[in-house]
Amino acid sequence: MHTHANKHARSTTRASKTSRKHRAAKWARVAVAAAAPVFAAGAVAAPALATPQYSASHYSFSTINNNQDPTFNQLLGINQNGLIAGYFGSGAMGHPNKGYLLVTRHGQQNFMTENWPESAQTQVTGLNDKGVTVGFWSSTNNGGDPPVNDNRAFVSVHGYFIDGDFPTDSPASPPADQLLGVNDHNVAVGFYNDAAGDTHAYTFDIRHNRFNEVMPTGITNPTGAAINNNGDIAGFGTDNSGDASNGNTVAYLLRRNGRVTVLAVPGASSTQALGINDNDEVVGVYTDAMNNQHGFTWTPSGGFKTPVDDPHANGASTINGVNDQGQLVGFYTDQNGNTDGFLANPTGQHHHRD
């Protein structure tokens, strides 16, 4: 299904008065300090909290946390230049999500904030090599277990922000709409929930202002988590194909030609694909029989590598992004119960970042 939406620009002064249903396709400049994903010389950045690198499996891991909240960081995407998208803050009341971009040069980590200008919370979830980032924001930072907040999808290009919500007439209440990945052709991918509680994957062609619902064969309630430059999409949903994993949450790889590969780690109760690169290497997280979460990688030629965990993890590791050099980003729970971001480089390979 292809849908065109009339999207208008959002600004800090007009956003609260604007109908989200009738929007004109324009970029709007918003006055937000340090919102651009380009790191200029002399930019002020918060220092990082980083541990030395440790080797585990075929990767060398580094813990990287923004010191504005060293108790909760998630690294969610990495591009070919080593620029990383993420956020800090657990989202609990008084502990809001705050988005950032991270660049590493000469062993030093520098952070730049990126938050939707009127938001109480923002997560930067994906990025490409062309200066485009995607994510979602919330107008509230409510408590509760789980907390209930609206989720609104966004796209940002060098500080220009637009809405990325799928234009449905039957949204969830509160709205639940997230963009999770974007490729170099400026096609983003994500999901929304409808009023009945069903999940729908979709793509957003930013340049042409076109939405397309994604319906991988054999998967119900699909989430679109990542898209590569070939147009292949990785995500997850409920398997209804009738095989051994029927009814479980499984990962999928939907190639541009429509062919679907269902990915389920053997013995896992849940497998979620969260990232993909141009080589169709898929990464994500699975839950084992002991209810522990582990990272995985999968390639068409080599199949699964499991587990791929940060060596400091205390029963929970997630891989959320991968670039074409095989660098991984994600997060883990440490022995103190904190959530820490990590960068993992394949051992024996040199990664140059300008």
C-alpha positions as CSV (number, residue, x, y, z in Angstrom):
1,M,0.0,0.0,0.0
2,H,1.4,3.4,-1.0
3,T,0.2,6.5,0.8
4,H,1.0,10.1,0.3
5,A,0.7,12.4,3.2
6,N,0.4,16.2,3.3
7,K,3.0,17.0,5.9
8,H,3.7,20.4,7.1
9,A,6.9,21.6,8.8
10,R,7.1,21.6,12.5
11,S,8.7,24.5,14.4
12,T,9.1,25.3,18.0
13,T,6.5,28.1,17.8
14,R,3.9,26.4,15.6
15,A,4.0,22.8,16.6
16,S,1.4,22.9,19.3
17,K,-1.2,24.5,17.0
18,T,-0.6,22.2,14.0
19,S,-2.9,19.4,12.9
20,R,-0.8,16.3,12.3
21,K,-3.2,15.0,9.7
22,H,-2.8,17.8,7.1
23,R,0.9,18.5,6.4
24,A,2.8,20.0,3.5
25,A,6.1,18.4,2.4
26,K,8.7,21.0,3.5
27,W,11.7,21.0,5.7
28,A,11.6,23.4,8.6
29,R,14.7,24.9,10.3
30,V,14.3,24.6,14.1
31,A,16.6,26.5,16.4
32,V,18.1,23.6,18.4
33,A,21.6,23.9,19.6
34,A,24.0,21.1,18.4
35,A,21.3,19.2,16.6
36,A,23.3,18.6,13.4
37,P,24.9,15.2,12.9
38,V,28.0,16.9,11.4
39,F,30.8,17.4,13.9
40,A,32.5,20.6,13.3
41,A,35.9,21.4,14.7
42,G,35.7,23.0,18.1
43,A,32.2,21.8,18.9
44,V,31.5,21.5,22.5
45,A,30.7,17.9,23.5
46,A,30.1,16.0,26.7
47,P,33.0,13.7,27.6
48,A,32.5,10.0,27.5
49,L,32.9,7.3,30.1
50,A,34.7,4.6,28.3
51,T,36.4,1.4,29.5
52,P,39.5,-0.2,27.8
53,Q,38.7,-2.7,25.1
54,Y,38.2,-6.4,25.9
55,S,38.2,-9.3,23.6
56,A,35.3,-11.8,23.5
57,S,34.4,-14.2,20.7
58,H,35.6,-12.6,17.5
59,Y,35.1,-9.0,18.6
60,S,36.9,-6.4,20.7
61,F,34.3,-4.6,23.0
62,S,34.4,-1.1,24.4
63,T,31.9,0.3,26.9
64,I,30.9,3.8,25.9
65,N,28.5,5.9,28.1
66,N,27.5,9.5,28.0
67,N,28.5,10.9,31.5
68,Q,25.2,12.9,31.7
69,D,23.7,9.6,32.8
70,P,26.2,6.8,33.2
71,T,23.5,4.4,34.5
72,F,21.6,4.1,31.3
73,N,22.9,4.3,27.7
74,Q,21.9,2.5,24.5
75,L,23.8,2.7,21.3
76,L,21.4,1.9,18.4
77,G,23.0,2.5,15.0
78,I,26.4,3.0,13.4
79,N,27.2,4.3,9.9
80,Q,30.2,3.6,7.6
81,N,32.1,6.5,9.1
82,G,31.7,5.2,12.6
83,L,29.1,7.8,13.6
84,I,26.8,6.3,16.2
85,A,23.2,7.1,17.2
86,G,21.9,6.5,20.7
87,Y,20.4,8.0,23.8
88,F,20.7,8.1,27.6
89,G,18.0,8.0,30.3
90,S,15.8,5.0,31.1
91,G,12.5,6.8,30.4
92,A,11.2,6.4,34.0
93,M,9.6,9.5,35.5
94,G,12.2,12.1,36.0
95,H,14.7,10.0,34.0
96,P,13.8,10.9,30.4
97,N,15.3,9.6,27.2
98,K,17.7,12.1,25.6
99,G,19.1,11.5,22.1
100,Y,22.6,12.0,20.9
101,L,25.1,11.3,18.2
102,L,28.6,10.1,19.0
103,V,31.8,10.3,17.1
104,T,35.1,8.7,18.1
105,R,38.4,10.2,17.0
106,H,41.8,9.2,18.2
107,G,40.4,7.2,21.1
108,Q,38.2,10.1,22.4
109,Q,34.4,10.0,22.4
110,N,32.5,13.2,21.6
111,F,28.7,13.5,22.0
112,M,26.3,15.9,20.3
113,T,22.7,16.2,21.5
114,E,19.8,15.6,19.1
115,N,16.3,16.0,20.5
116,W,13.0,16.9,18.9
117,P,12.6,20.6,20.0
118,E,9.3,20.3,21.8
119,S,9.9,16.8,23.3
120,A,10.0,15.6,26.8
121,Q,11.9,12.5,25.5
122,T,13.8,11.6,22.3
123,Q,15.5,8.5,21.1
124,V,17.8,8.7,18.0
125,T,17.5,5.2,16.6
126,G,19.1,5.1,13.2
127,L,21.3,7.1,10.7
128,N,22.7,6.9,7.2
129,D,25.9,8.1,5.6
130,K,24.3,11.3,4.2
131,G,23.5,13.2,7.4
132,V,20.0,11.8,8.0
133,T,18.9,10.5,11.3
134,V,15.6,9.0,12.4
135,G,14.0,8.2,15.7
136,F,11.0,9.0,17.8
137,W,10.0,11.4,20.5
138,S,7.4,11.8,23.3
139,S,5.6,14.9,24.7
140,T,5.5,13.3,28.2
141,N,7.7,11.5,30.7
142,N,5.1,9.5,32.6
143,G,5.6,7.0,35.3
144,G,3.9,3.7,35.8
145,D,4.9,0.2,35.0
146,P,5.2,0.2,32.1
147,P,5.1,4.0,31.5
148,V,2.5,5.2,29.0
149,N,3.8,7.9,26.6
150,D,3.0,8.9,23.1
151,N,5.6,7.9,20.5
152,R,6.0,10.1,17.4
153,A,8.4,9.3,14.5
154,F,10.8,11.9,13.2
155,V,13.4,12.5,10.5
156,S,16.2,15.0,11.0
157,V,18.7,16.4,8.4
158,H,21.4,18.7,9.9
159,G,18.9,20.2,12.4
160,Y,15.9,20.2,10.1
161,F,13.1,18.1,11.6
162,I,9.9,16.7,10.0
163,D,7.3,14.3,11.2
164,G,7.6,10.6,10.1
165,D,4.3,9.3,11.5
166,F,2.4,6.9,9.2
167,P,-0.8,8.6,8.1
168,T,-3.4,6.2,9.4
169,D,-7.0,7.1,10.3
170,S,-7.0,4.6,13.1
171,P,-3.9,5.2,15.3
172,A,-3.3,3.8,18.8
173,S,-4.1,6.0,21.8
174,P,-1.7,7.3,22.8
175,P,0.0,7.2,19.4
176,A,2.8,4.6,19.0
177,D,4.9,5.4,15.9
178,Q,8.7,4.9,15.5
179,L,11.2,5.1,12.8
180,L,14.1,2.8,13.5
181,G,16.4,2.8,10.4
182,V,17.2,4.8,7.3
183,N,19.4,4.0,4.2
184,D,21.5,6.3,1.9
185,H,18.5,6.6,-0.5
186,N,16.7,8.4,2.3
187,V,14.2,5.6,2.8
188,A,13.4,5.1,6.4
189,V,11.7,2.1,8.1
190,G,9.7,1.6,11.3
191,F,6.3,0.7,12.6
192,Y,3.1,2.0,14.1
193,N,0.4,0.5,16.2
194,D,-3.3,0.9,15.3
195,A,-6.3,1.4,17.5
196,A,-6.8,-2.4,17.7
197,G,-3.3,-2.9,19.1
198,D,-1.9,-4.4,15.9
199,T,1.6,-3.6,14.7
200,H,2.3,-2.5,11.1
201,A,5.8,-2.2,9.5
202,Y,6.2,0.6,7.0
203,T,8.7,2.5,4.9
204,F,8.9,6.3,4.5
205,D,10.5,7.6,1.3
206,I,11.6,10.9,2.7
207,R,12.5,12.6,-0.6
208,H,9.2,11.7,-2.3
209,N,7.0,12.0,0.8
210,R,5.6,8.5,0.3
211,F,4.7,5.8,2.8
212,N,4.4,2.1,2.1
213,E,3.1,-0.5,4.5
214,V,5.4,-3.5,4.6
215,M,3.8,-7.0,4.9
216,P,6.4,-9.8,4.9
217,T,4.8,-13.2,4.1
218,G,4.4,-15.5,7.1
219,I,4.8,-12.7,9.7
220,T,2.0,-11.0,11.6
221,N,2.4,-7.8,13.6
222,P,5.7,-7.0,11.9
223,T,8.1,-4.3,13.0
224,G,10.5,-2.9,10.4
225,A,13.8,-2.3,12.3
226,A,16.5,-1.6,9.6
227,I,16.9,-1.1,5.9
228,N,20.1,-1.3,3.7
229,N,21.0,0.4,0.5
230,N,19.7,-2.6,-1.5
231,G,16.2,-2.0,-0.1
232,D,16.4,-5.2,2.1
233,I,14.5,-4.9,5.4
234,A,15.3,-6.6,8.7
235,G,12.7,-6.8,11.5
236,F,10.7,-9.1,13.6
237,G,7.1,-10.2,14.3
238,T,5.0,-13.3,15.1
239,D,5.7,-16.4,13.0
240,N,2.5,-17.8,11.4
241,S,4.2,-19.9,8.8
242,G,3.3,-23.2,10.6
243,D,6.8,-24.4,11.2
244,A,8.5,-25.2,14.5
245,S,8.6,-21.6,15.6
246,N,4.9,-20.9,14.9
247,G,3.5,-18.4,17.3
248,N,7.0,-17.2,18.5
249,T,8.5,-13.9,17.9
250,V,11.0,-14.4,15.1
251,A,13.3,-12.2,13.0
252,Y,12.8,-11.8,9.3
253,L,14.9,-10.6,6.3
254,L,12.6,-9.2,3.6
255,R,14.6,-8.8,0.4
256,R,13.6,-6.2,-2.2
257,N,12.3,-8.9,-4.5
258,G,9.7,-9.9,-1.8
259,R,11.5,-13.1,-0.7
260,V,11.3,-13.5,3.1
261,T,13.8,-15.4,5.2
262,V,12.6,-16.2,8.7
263,L,15.4,-16.2,11.3
264,A,14.9,-18.0,14.6
265,V,17.9,-18.9,16.8
266,P,17.6,-22.6,17.6
267,G,16.1,-23.1,21.0
268,A,15.2,-19.4,21.5
269,S,11.8,-18.3,22.6
270,S,12.2,-15.0,20.8
271,T,14.5,-13.7,18.0
272,Q,14.5,-10.0,17.0
273,A,16.5,-8.6,14.1
274,L,17.4,-5.0,14.8
275,G,20.1,-4.1,12.3
276,I,21.3,-4.9,8.8
277,N,24.2,-3.9,6.5
278,D,24.7,-3.9,2.7
279,N,26.1,-7.4,2.9
280,D,22.8,-8.6,4.4
281,E,24.5,-9.3,7.7
282,V,21.7,-9.2,10.2
283,V,22.1,-8.5,13.9
284,G,19.8,-8.5,16.9
285,V,18.9,-10.2,20.1
286,Y,17.4,-13.5,21.2
287,T,16.0,-14.9,24.4
288,D,17.2,-18.3,25.6
289,A,15.5,-21.0,27.7
290,M,16.7,-19.3,30.9
291,N,15.1,-16.1,29.8
292,N,18.5,-14.4,29.3
293,Q,19.0,-12.1,26.3
294,H,22.0,-12.5,24.0
295,G,23.2,-10.7,20.9
296,F,23.5,-12.5,17.5
297,T,24.8,-12.0,14.0
298,W,23.6,-13.8,10.9
299,T,24.9,-13.9,7.4
300,P,23.4,-15.6,4.3
301,S,26.6,-17.7,3.9
302,G,27.5,-18.4,7.5
303,G,24.2,-18.5,9.4
304,F,24.0,-17.6,13.0
305,K,26.9,-16.6,15.4
306,T,25.6,-17.0,19.0
307,P,26.0,-15.7,21.5
308,V,27.7,-12.4,20.7
309,D,27.7,-10.8,24.2
310,D,29.7,-8.0,25.8
311,P,32.0,-9.8,28.3
312,H,30.7,-7.6,31.1
313,A,27.0,-8.5,30.5
314,N,25.1,-9.9,33.4
315,G,22.5,-12.0,31.5
316,A,21.5,-9.4,28.9
317,S,23.2,-8.2,25.7
318,T,21.6,-6.6,22.6
319,I,23.2,-5.9,19.3
320,N,21.2,-3.1,17.6
321,G,23.3,-1.9,14.7
322,V,26.0,-3.0,12.2
323,N,27.9,-1.3,9.4
324,D,29.5,-2.7,6.3
325,Q,32.9,-3.1,8.1
326,G,31.1,-5.4,10.6
327,Q,31.3,-3.0,13.5
328,L,28.6,-3.6,16.0
329,V,26.8,-1.3,18.5
330,G,24.4,-2.2,21.2
331,F,23.9,-2.3,25.0
332,Y,24.1,-4.6,27.9
333,T,23.1,-4.9,31.6
334,D,26.1,-4.9,34.0
335,Q,26.4,-6.5,37.4
336,N,25.2,-3.3,39.1
337,G,22.0,-3.3,37.0
338,N,23.0,-0.4,34.8
339,T,22.5,-0.4,31.1
340,D,25.7,0.4,29.2
341,G,26.4,1.1,25.5
342,F,29.0,-0.8,23.7
343,L,31.0,-0.7,20.4
344,A,32.4,-4.0,19.1
345,N,35.1,-4.2,16.4
346,P,35.8,-7.4,14.6
347,T,39.2,-8.6,15.8
348,G,42.1,-8.6,13.4
349,Q,40.6,-5.7,11.4
350,H,41.5,-2.0,11.3
351,H,38.7,0.5,11.2
352,H,39.7,4.0,10.1
353,R,37.4,6.8,11.1
354,D,38.0,10.3,9.9
